[in-house]
Amino acid sequence: MNFGIISKALGLLLLTESACMLPSMGVALYYGEGDAKALILSMILTAAAGLLLFGLSAWRPKKGIIRYKEGFMITGLGWVLACAFGALPFCLSGSVPTFVDGFFETVSGFTTTGSTILSDVEAVPKGILFWRSFTHWLGGMGILAFTMALLPSMGVGTLQVYKAETTGPITGKLKPKMRETAKMLYLVYGIITVAQIIALLTAGMPLYDSLVHTFGTVGTGGFSIYNKSIGHYHNPSFEWIITIFTFLSGVNFSLYYDALYGNFRTLLKDKEFQVYTAIVIVSIVMIAANINAFVFHDVSESIRHASFQVMTIMSTTGYSSTNFDLWPDFSKMILMLLMFIGSCAGSTAGGIKVIRFVLVFKIIKRGFYQLVHPKAVMTIQLGGKTVPEETLQGTTAFIVLYLIIYFVAVMALLAQGMDMMSGTSAVAATLNNVGPGFASVGPMKNFSKLSLFSKGLLSVCMLLGRLEIHSLMILVMPHFWKK
């Protein structure tokens, strides 16, 4: 294990995180609500820890290579460290009662989950709320990818870090060098971010509100600065803008890169994108019909709320325009299923990902075909390319492990005394990085009343969901530490 490279990478990560607190400090100084000191101290402590780790790397031999073990170590420990130090502004400002609460809030931010323990969001200083939403934007494309994109070359290979942090069963590079790939992805990310900010400003949303809600939308996180989320505005224009951009944020960002260079056919012919779009349309139609019959009795309003909630749930953003916990069970079940499906691989969204369900259905189809033709050799193709058998096996194993973790976590919450609907939806909302659930953790409520054990458990669920299980779980496997 090359601990020198690991220490160096983690040090650079913390230094980057410290610098990323600077905009929040500027917001705090501008509004003068007393949170600037907490942010300044947080920056100093985070930078000091980063310099210490960076300095320790000089005491270890450096081979300049990040192998699989180093990649998993940097990814797993990097996310935990980033969340721990990212919790400092919440704790030092007094916005949260305990470090566990601060850690939960920060994990929820960086993993783009959007679950919160804050009972009254509107009472929190604006600088802290800005940092809270900015963690969504940083964590959306990956805080380690962000480090690779901004900092000078470390002189080491970073492909393994990229693979460990990127979502989806199939990962690839857009450029020969990983640093260039990270830059290209963040260029696309930045273009979409600026476009939404301009759209919200044009629609009449204040600048500060536009910034934080764009961070939550493009990062598919869902932290709002109001207790009623987007429903606070009662503005259909805001809702439609966010609906459109949550859809865009749920698409594989590498497809946008191809589109920027004029290759729009790659986007339109992508099988995952086609299935993703179809699921969105069908879900909107079914929920709109259901809530029009039992809740709103107005077609346009039903379509608007259905479109908004389908997209914010399937993209795992988690904003709410209304209290969907009061909707009929048919609509709530569809939303629950969308939590697990998620959006496309390579996007900022959580969930199992559409591409995995596409592959599973192809595996099932092949299984039925081989029952009739036992001697047939049938490969599975995606986008005109044959999918390796190890990828298919890994996809199946991932979904099984995902569901096992889900049920174990649900049982642990139920053992704490939580009711069935709250427990099942709380784990679904955190493991899939969605945010709000139903019942006691619904869109108009929060996670503040949960025990410290439950908050800790759900924090782990958020990290497992964002890092797609393996990157974190492998660190506790005995064989990982064997030479």
N, C-alpha and C positions, 0 to 999 in steps of 0.2 A: 504494500500500500504506500503510495507516494504522498505522505502527509504534508510535505512541503508545498506541493501544488494545491492540495486541498486547503491548507491554511491561507495561501496567497489568494485563491479564488474567493474564499469566504470573507477575507479582509477587504477585497475590492468590492464585494457585494455590499458590505456594511457601509463603506465609504460612499458608495453610490446612493444607498438609502438615506444616509445623512444629508447628502446634497439635495435629494428629492423632497426633503422637508422644508427647504428654503421657500418655495412658493406659499406654503401654508403659513409660514412665519410672516411673510409679507402681508397676507390676508389678515392675520391676527393683529399686526401693527396698524393696518389701515382702519380696522373696525374698533380697535382699542377696547376689547372686552376682557382683557386680563389673562389671555391664554398665550401671549407671546413668550413669556418667561419659560413656560413649560415646553414650548416647541424649541426654543434656543437651547435649553438644557438637554433636551432629548437629542438634538443634533450633535452637541458636544460629546455626550456619552456614547452615542452610536459611532461617531467618527473615531473616538478614542479606542473603542473596541476593535474597529476596523484596522486602525494603525497597529494595534498590538498583534492581531492575527497576521497582518501583512509582514510585520517585523519578525514574527516567529518563523515564517517561511524561510528566512535566511539561515536558520540553524539546521535545516533539513536538506538533504541532497535533492536537487531538482533535475529530473530527467527530461522535462519539457513535454511529457506525454500524459494525457488524461485517458486512462483506460476505462473499462466498464465499471470497475469498482470505484475508482475515483469519481467518475461521472455520477454514480448513484449517491455517493457520500456527499458530494458538493450540492446536488439537488435536494436531497432529504434534509441535511443539516442546514443548508442555505435557507430553505423555506421556514424552518423552525426558528432559526436565528432572526430572520427578517421580521417574522411575526412577533417574536419576543421583544425586540427593540422597537418595532413599530407600535407596540402597546404603550410605550413610555409617555407619549403626549396625552393619552387618555388618563393614565394613572397620575402623572405629575400635575395635571390641570384639575384633578378632582372630578372629572366627568364620569368616572366609574368608581364603585366602592372597593373593588378588589383587583388584584393583578389578573386573576382568572377571568374576570369580566373583561378587562382590557385586552387580554390575550384572545378571548373569544371574539371580541369585536374586530380585532386586527386580522385574525385568521379569516373571519367572515369577509373582511375587506379584500385582502390579498388573493384569496381563493375565488373572489367574485361571487360569493354566496348571497350576501345581503341580509342574513339573519341578524337580529340585533337584540341586545339586552337593555337598550336605552328606552325607558318608559316614556320620557318626554324629550324627544329629539330637539324640539324647538327651543329648549332651555339651554342647550349646549352651545358654547361659543363658536362663532363662524370659522375661526381658524382651525379648530379641532374638527369641525364638520367637513371643512375643505380637505384636510388630511385624510379623514375617513373615506371620502369619496375618491380621492386621488389614489388611494391604495387599490381601488377597483381598476383604475386605468393602468397602473403599474403591473398588477397581477394578471390582467387580462391576457396579454401576449407572453407573459412570463417575466418575472423580475430578474432571472438570470439571463434571459435573452436580452433584456433591456441593458444589463451590465455589459454584455458582449458587444452590443451595438454602440454604446457611448464611449467606453474606455479604450485606450490604446491597446494594441495586441499584447497579450500576456506571454507570447512566445510558446504557447501550448495549444494542443489540439482540443477543441471544444465541441466536437461532434457528439460525443457521448453525453455531455450535459444537455445539449439540444434534444437528443433522443429521449432522455430521461424526463424532460420537462414538457415536451410537445405531446398534445393529446391525439389519440387515434391509433389504430393498429398498424398503419403504414406511414412512415415519415421519410421525407427526402429533402435534399438541399436545392435551393433555387440558384445558388451561386457556388462556385468551387470552394470558397472560403466561408466558414460558418459566420464570421463577423459580418461579411457582406450579405449573407442570407438574413441575419437578424436586422440589419439596416433596412433591407428591402421590405421586410414584413412591417417594421415600425414606420416606414414611409407610407405604406398603404393605410396602416392604423391611424397615422396622423392626419391623412387626407380625409378619412371618414369622420374623424373627431372634429376637425375644423368645419367640415360641411354641416354637421349637426348643430354645432354652436351657432353658425350663421343662420341656419333654418329656425332655430328656437328664438334667436334675437329678432329675426324678421317677423315672427309670429307674435312678438310682444313680451316674451319672457325676459326678466332682468338678467344682466350679465352674470352675476354670481350664481343665480339659479341655473342659468344655461350651462355654465361650466360644470357644476357638480352633477347635474342630471345627465349631461353628456358623458362624463366619466363613468357614471353608473350604467348608461345605455351601451356605449361602445365596448366597455369592459364586461358587459352583461352581468353587472353586480346587483344594482337595485337599491343602494342606499339613497334615501331621499332626505331632504332637510325639513320635511313636514311630517307630522304624525299620521296624516291621511294619505301620504305618498302623493302621487300625481293627481289623485282625486281632490286634493286641496284646491287646485286651480279652477276646477269645473270648466275647463277649456278644451273643447274637442280638437282644436288645431294642435295643441301641445300633444294630445294623446295620439293623433295620427302621425305626427312627426316621429314620436318615440316608437310607435308601432313599426313604421318603415325602417328605422335605423336598428331596431332589435332584430328584424328579419335580416338585414344586411350584415349585422355582426355575427349572425349564426352561420354564415357561409364560410367555407374554407378560404382563408386569406391568400393562399397561394394562387387561387383562381383569379382573384382580383389583380394579382401581379401580372398574370398572363393577359388579362383584359386591358391593363394599362398599356401593354405593348401591341394592342389591336387584335389579340386572339380571343375574341368573344365566344367563339364556338366551343372553346375548352370549357367555359362556364356553363353554357346551355346544354352541352352534351354530357356533362358530368352526371353519372348515375346517382350519386349521393344527393346532389343538388336537386335533381328531378324528384326524387322520393321525398326529400325535405319539403319542397314546395307543395307536393301533393298532400302530404300529411297536414300541413298548415291550412290549406284550402278546405279540405274535408272536415277538419276539426272546427274551423270557424263556422262553417255551414251548420254542423250538427249542434254546436253550442248556441249559436244565434237563434236557431229554430226553437230550442228548448227554453231559453230564457225569455224569448219573445212571448211564448205561450204562458209562462208562469211568473215572470218577474216584471219586465218593462212594458210589454204590450205596445211596443213601438218598434217598427222594423229597423229604422236607421240607427236608433239608440242601441238596439240589440246587436246589430252588426258591428257598431263601433266598440262596444264593451267586449264583445266576443273576440274581435280581432286583436284588441289591445291585450287581453288576458292570455289568449292563445300564444301570441308572440312573446310576451314577457315571461311566460312560464316555459314554453318550449325552448326559448333561447337561454333559459335559466337566469333571466334578469331579475324577475320578481317584483317589479313595480305593480301597483294596483290603482285602478281608476275608480273602483267601487269595491264594496265588501263582497267578494266572490264566495266567501264562506257561507253566505246566505242563499246561494244559488241551489237549484235542484241537485240531487245526488248524481244524476246522469251527467251533468256538466262538470261537477267536481271530480267524478271518476275519470273523465276525459283529461282534465287538467293533471290529475295524479299520474296517469299514464304518460303524458307529455313530459312530466318531470324526469322520468326514467329514460325516455327516448333521447331527449336533448336535441342538439342541433348537429352540425357537421363537424367532422374531425378537422383539426387545424384552425378552428375558430376560437373565440374567447369563451364559448359556452361550455357548460358542464354536461352531466348526464352520460349515458352509455355511448351515445353517438349513433347517428343514423346509419353510418357505413357498417357498423357492426351488425345491426339488424338486417341490412341488405345481405351481408355475407352469411348470416345464420339462415336466412330463408333460402339462399342458394344451396347451402349445405343440406337443408331439409329436402329441397327439390332433388338434389343429386341422390340422396338416400332413397327416396321413393323410386327414382329411375333405376337404381341398382338392384332394387328388389325384383324388378321385372327382367333386368338384364344384368345378372350377377357377375358376368365376366367382362363387362364393359369398363373401360378406363375413361373416366370423365373428369376433366379438369374444370375448375371454376375460374371464370374470367371476370375482370372488372376494368372497364375502359379499354377493352381490347387487349389487355395483358393478363396472363395467367397468374393467379394468386398462389403463392407458395403454400404448400401443405402446412408448414410450421406457422404461417400466419393464420390459417383457418383454425388450427388446433389452439393457438394462442387466443383467438377471438372467443372460441367456445369456453375455454378455461377462464377467461376474464369475466364473462357474463355469469358463469356459475359462482366464481369467487365473489363477485360483486353482490349477488343475491344472498350468499351465505353471510357476508358482512352485514348486509341490510337487516336480515332476520335476527342475527345475534344482537345487533345494536338495538333493535326494536324491543326484544325481550329484556334487555338490560334496562331500558326506560320504563317498560311496564312493571318491572320488579321494583322500580322506585315509586310506584303508585300512580303513574300517568295513565290516563284513559286511552283506549284503543285508537281512536281517531287522531288524538294529539300525538301519541307515540309513533304511529306508523307514518304520519305526515311529517313529523319533526325530523325523523331520520331520512325520509325521502327528500325533504327540502335541503338538508345539509350535505348528505352524501352526494346528491346530484347538483349541489351548488346553486340551488334555486332561491332560497331565502325564506319566504313565508310558507306556512303549511296551512292546516285547518284547525278548527276548534280553539284550544287554548294558545296555539301558536299561529293563529290565522293572520290575515293581512292587516287587521286593525288592532292586533295584539303583538306581543313580543316574547322573548325567551328569558326575561329577567327573573321570573319566579321559579325557574328550574334550579335544582340543587347544584352544588359545585361539581359533584361527580358527573351529573348529566351534561353540564356545560363543557367539562373536560372531554367527555366522550364524544359529544357532537363536534367539538373542535377537531378531534382526531378524524371524525367522519368527513369534515370539510377538507382536510388536508389529503386524506385518502382519495376523495373524489376528484380533487384538482390534479393530483399527481397520478391519477389512474392506478392506484393501489400499489403496483409493483415497486415503484421508485421509493416508496416509504417502507413498505413491509419487508423488503429484502434486507434492510439494515438490521432487522432483529432475527434474521435467519442465521443459525450457527455456521452453515457452510460458507456464508459470505465472508466470514472473518478468517477462514482457513487459507493458508498460502497455496 
